[in-house]
Amino acid sequence: MEGEGMSFKGMLDRLDEITGILEKEDLELEESLALFEEAVGLLKASKSKLTESRSRVEKLLGSLEEGVSAEELDPGEGSGGDS
């Protein structure tokens, strides 16, 4: 899957780079399609990271409302590395 092992910022940077290439360069159809395919994969991966991050934030906010200490939360749950 595109974006595996990349940070969220890394994915955004690559998406920005792909956008610039597609806008400025005169590419063959196959090259353009390959870049577009990569971009779609990066968009899916970044959406997944955002969903994971949102879940973690909601869990933390819930712990504040319930009086649960942060230490009781599983620090590895939902983390896929550097977000």
Secondary structure, 3 states (H helix, E strand, C coil): CCCCCCCHHHHHHHHHHHHHHHHHCCCCHHHHHHHHHHHHHHHHHHHHHHHHHHHHHHHHHHHHHHCCCHHHCCCCCCCCCCC
